[in-house]
Amino acid sequence: MTNEKKYSEMNEHELRSEIGRLMEKARKAEQLGIINEYAVYQRKAVMAQSYLIDPATIKKGEIYKIDGDEGVFFKVDYLKGRFAWGYRLGGERSEEALPIAMLKPVKEGK
């Protein structure tokens, strides 16, 4: 196995290349019907995308749409690394962490 860099050690170009590589692997896994492998590559790509986002753009107390979960909103309580901790609105209010790349501003597009 090669010594792979951590996402935190990669520059923007390396991250974008890694995201492309992971998305291609996910696409191939989906075509082959290997759903669990597809999900793993998708999650890895989202984590890599989180390193392209400035965590300062995610505000505590704000509500965001969850990318890939239409109609579901997430309220951020705090940030830790590249994860936003909080809860989904309308749920049983259990705390969870989402990669910041999954959060999209509610006001986007106005």
PLY file of the C-alpha trace (Angstrom):
ply
format ascii 1.0
element vertex 110
property float x
property float y
property float z
element edge 109
property int vertex1
property int vertex2
end_header
0.00 0.00 0.00
1.26 3.46 -0.83
1.59 6.21 1.72
-1.55 8.20 1.02
-1.83 11.77 2.22
-4.54 12.81 4.61
-7.14 15.15 3.15
-5.92 17.84 5.55
-2.43 17.61 3.96
-3.66 17.93 0.36
-3.78 21.13 -1.64
-6.86 22.15 -3.65
-5.69 20.47 -6.86
-4.94 17.19 -5.06
-8.33 17.28 -3.33
-10.17 17.87 -6.60
-8.26 14.99 -8.23
-9.07 12.72 -5.29
-12.77 13.67 -5.44
-12.84 12.84 -9.16
-11.12 9.50 -8.54
-13.56 8.61 -5.74
-16.61 9.60 -7.79
-15.39 7.43 -10.68
-14.95 4.47 -8.31
-18.44 5.12 -6.91
-19.90 5.19 -10.43
-18.24 1.88 -11.30
-19.42 0.27 -8.05
-22.96 1.47 -8.75
-22.85 0.00 -12.27
-21.68 -3.31 -10.85
-24.47 -3.25 -8.26
-22.09 -3.10 -5.28
-24.18 -0.65 -3.27
-22.17 -0.74 -0.02
-18.95 0.06 -1.91
-20.76 2.84 -3.77
-21.85 4.37 -0.45
-18.30 4.23 0.94
-16.83 6.07 -2.05
-19.63 8.65 -1.96
-18.94 9.37 1.73
-15.20 9.62 1.13
-15.83 12.11 -1.68
-18.05 14.21 0.61
-15.31 14.22 3.25
-12.73 15.35 0.67
-15.15 18.08 -0.49
-15.40 19.25 3.13
-11.71 20.19 2.99
-12.44 22.57 0.09
-14.89 24.52 2.27
-13.86 27.15 4.79
-15.43 26.07 8.10
-15.94 29.76 8.94
-18.72 29.82 6.31
-20.80 27.49 8.50
-22.40 29.51 11.29
-23.50 28.19 14.67
-27.23 28.52 15.21
-27.96 28.69 11.46
-30.23 26.27 9.62
-28.99 24.53 6.45
-30.45 22.21 3.83
-28.90 18.74 3.76
-27.50 17.96 0.32
-28.94 14.65 -0.84
-31.78 14.67 1.68
-34.44 16.82 0.03
-36.73 18.76 2.35
-34.67 18.03 5.47
-33.03 20.83 7.43
-30.16 20.78 9.92
-29.50 23.26 12.74
-25.81 23.66 13.59
-24.94 23.78 17.28
-21.14 23.75 16.91
-18.29 22.80 14.61
-15.51 20.34 15.30
-12.98 19.94 12.53
-14.79 19.43 9.23
-18.01 18.30 10.91
-21.04 20.34 11.93
-22.74 19.01 15.04
-26.42 19.61 15.60
-29.77 18.04 14.82
-32.30 17.59 12.03
-35.40 19.73 12.33
-38.64 17.85 12.76
-36.89 14.76 14.11
-36.48 13.47 17.62
-33.72 16.07 18.08
-30.89 13.59 18.53
-27.44 15.11 18.07
-25.45 14.04 15.03
-22.48 15.22 12.99
-22.51 15.90 9.27
-19.55 16.73 7.02
-19.75 20.44 6.23
-19.87 19.69 2.48
-23.36 18.25 3.00
-24.72 21.57 4.27
-26.21 24.06 1.82
-27.50 27.52 2.79
-31.27 27.78 2.94
-31.11 31.24 1.34
-29.11 29.98 -1.65
-30.43 31.07 -5.02
-32.22 34.23 -3.86
0 1
1 2
2 3
3 4
4 5
5 6
6 7
7 8
8 9
9 10
10 11
11 12
12 13
13 14
14 15
15 16
16 17
17 18
18 19
19 20
20 21
21 22
22 23
23 24
24 25
25 26
26 27
27 28
28 29
29 30
30 31
31 32
32 33
33 34
34 35
35 36
36 37
37 38
38 39
39 40
40 41
41 42
42 43
43 44
44 45
45 46
46 47
47 48
48 49
49 50
50 51
51 52
52 53
53 54
54 55
55 56
56 57
57 58
58 59
59 60
60 61
61 62
62 63
63 64
64 65
65 66
66 67
67 68
68 69
69 70
70 71
71 72
72 73
73 74
74 75
75 76
76 77
77 78
78 79
79 80
80 81
81 82
82 83
83 84
84 85
85 86
86 87
87 88
88 89
89 90
90 91
91 92
92 93
93 94
94 95
95 96
96 97
97 98
98 99
99 100
100 101
101 102
102 103
103 104
104 105
105 106
106 107
107 108
108 109
